Amino acid sequence: MEKLSSGELDEKIRECTLCDLHKSRSNAVPGEGPDDADIMMIGEAPGYYEDQEGLPFVGSAGKKLDGLLEKAGLKRGEIFIGNVLKCRPPENRDPTTEEIETCRPYLERQIRTIKPKLIVALGRFAGGELLGKSVSVSREHGELRDSSYGGWHCKLFISYHPAAALYGADAAMKLEEDFEKLGEVVEKLDEFKTAEQTTL
Ligand code: SF4
């Protein structure tokens, strides 16, 4: 992909027709947040309200996320929030492997532009994509690990997708615990080392 500013990249995503999801979307959702955010939160894909508004996490899962951010001592405006897929799969079905692969260069480019110290993966699709292998969120949530994605090395924290809290008390409780832990992780952000693989 050619060198683009974050605004140009957003525009490219909004006009993208690389996979069939462009046919059913109302709006692509590039994500939002500062270009130099220390923290990126990455979910699975836009839902109904995100697709309608072209913004990430604006529905009920978004409200849940706002509450969780508060628990971690974070403000939405200081982090970048986006998704693995930039367009909504019909009826919120799971993303396909092909869709994830086709959309991957956008997330890679966003991460290499923003250069975060920490990425928080919300749900198994985001966790699997950022870790490069399938993830069991119920076993692997709440741990801080090393991530290398798109040539950018930083820390990765995996948790449930906030939507999971809307459907089950167990996931809701674990999300709360994870974001409490995330608050402690964030306090050490300045100690985290990052690195860029410049050969890409
Ligand atoms: S999901 Fe990604 S690859 Fe598919 S049309 Fe949207 S922006 Fe393009």
Boltz pocket constraint, residues with backbone or C-beta under 6 A from the ligand:
constraints:
  - pocket:
      binder: B
      contacts: [[A, 13], [A, 16], [A, 17], [A, 18], [A, 19], [A, 20], [A, 21], [A, 22], [A, 28], [A, 84], [A, 85], [A, 86], [A, 87], [A, 99], [A, 102], [A, 103]]
      max_distance: 6.0
